[in-house]
């Protein structure tokens, strides 16, 4: 094992960073085979530097059968050949670093692929073997063991499928997601040791941080009780044992100057904040803001709640409008119901894209003005809408495990458009992309937006450049009419967002820095428009 690298000169960069999420498969295709890859990302690093982001978060790039978009990992130390090689990943990390862009990789600790060597060995070893102790194997209930060991539900919203699969030898194994993703037994010391070694492996290759998938699901009640019995604490969500795991991880990260961001879906603010104590995770995703409807009162409440729950532990908030699992912002904000809920996703939901785009532009300025870090999902800076995917091209298991009622997540994962006049909008030169691009995709291409001062790309690029004006101080709400959000930050920087039906006056004696759309003839802020000002 190599020596830890020294901490970076700016150890607190993550507290106010703009972090760009790269879904490698759909970002850029360097070899023309229809699948995005590391060569494609490397070729677009100048674009990301021009955009002004501080770091890149890569969704899993490891060896995987891709039964769940790479979140079914077969080997954490190997890059999937569809994406490139480990040597190329190391070059990418170094090249990005030379441009001032850090790298965050993704760890999936709750489960592995059914092709992982540990699980294959467990299948071969048979019931009662030490190999099976690394997972959750149980005998079934019923006279002949024909019933699943418990009644736990799938973690795929809307799924009607069981979380247990029975093997020919009579054992059942647990998988909170798909059968191809068996859950690990985190009570086993080998599981803990392996993940700490994986963390060291990537920190030694220069990554600055790690995003933790499904961070609140790892620990399980060893008795695996039925949920119908309402056991307390919850048998697989937010168990106290998790905090010892993350304290151990934090010691690893601190040795390398690394940081963590956790995917923690919890309704209880106090329980959520426990993950952000100084000796545990550095940050966690803020899902209340992501799922919040386009409503001034609800947005303000989400912002206040988020800041309040982070304050006791001194952790910075994170702000995100979209990710690889969620309906794209432009589409969501153009609907009658502008919130997001996995349980309500449906085919054929009407959308006003012009309205959604106007709101998404305003939301971009709102999120970038808030204190903390911002995560930007690839394509959001282009204003991409959710794509309708033909039924015969859908690949997401969420669609199939819902019995076909959920459209799945492929619509936000369509390959990016780079050059309007090239085949496949410049995503790749030869083969059709792994997911089809809509007919209108070239109109969103980077080359068209780069030179247009009114484009979504230009708005994001300008806003990210201006964002340091807001500093790292607190947020102070300003008096404003109903439907208007107005707050100040450091050094007289102001943000005003008008969600009301009538134009809003801007603060007196303020200078306009940037607006998400034009002001009206009287210099007022129209509905669904945001402005940055300096007092």
Secondary structure as UniProt FT lines:
FT   TURN            11..12
FT   HELIX           13..15
FT   STRAND          18..22
FT   HELIX           24..26
FT   HELIX           38..43
FT   HELIX           45..51
FT   STRAND          55..58
FT   STRAND          62..64
FT   TURN            67..70
FT   STRAND          73..79
FT   TURN            81..83
FT   HELIX           86..98
FT   TURN            99..100
FT   STRAND          102..107
FT   TURN            114..115
FT   HELIX           117..125
FT   TURN            127..128
FT   HELIX           130..134
FT   STRAND          137..139
FT   TURN            143..144
FT   TURN            157..158
FT   STRAND          164..166
FT   TURN            168..169
FT   STRAND          171..174
FT   TURN            179..180
FT   STRAND          183..184
FT   TURN            186..187
FT   HELIX           189..203
FT   TURN            204..206
FT   STRAND          209..212
FT   TURN            213..216
FT   TURN            222..223
FT   HELIX           227..229
FT   HELIX           241..256
FT   STRAND          259..262
FT   HELIX           269..274
FT   TURN            275..276
FT   TURN            278..279
FT   STRAND          283..284
FT   HELIX           287..290
FT   HELIX           296..311
FT   TURN            312..314
FT   STRAND          318..320
FT   TURN            324..325
FT   HELIX           329..332
FT   TURN            333..334
FT   HELIX           342..344
FT   TURN            347..348
FT   HELIX           353..369
FT   STRAND          373..377
FT   TURN            378..379
FT   HELIX           380..382
FT   HELIX           391..393
FT   HELIX           397..401
FT   TURN            402..404
FT   HELIX           410..412
FT   TURN            420..421
FT   HELIX           423..426
FT   TURN            439..440
FT   HELIX           441..444
FT   HELIX           446..450
FT   TURN            453..454
FT   HELIX           456..466
FT   HELIX           467..470
FT   TURN            471..472
FT   STRAND          476..477
FT   TURN            482..483
FT   STRAND          484..488
FT   HELIX           490..492
FT   STRAND          493..498
FT   TURN            508..509
FT   STRAND          511..515
FT   TURN            521..522
FT   TURN            527..528
FT   STRAND          529..534
//
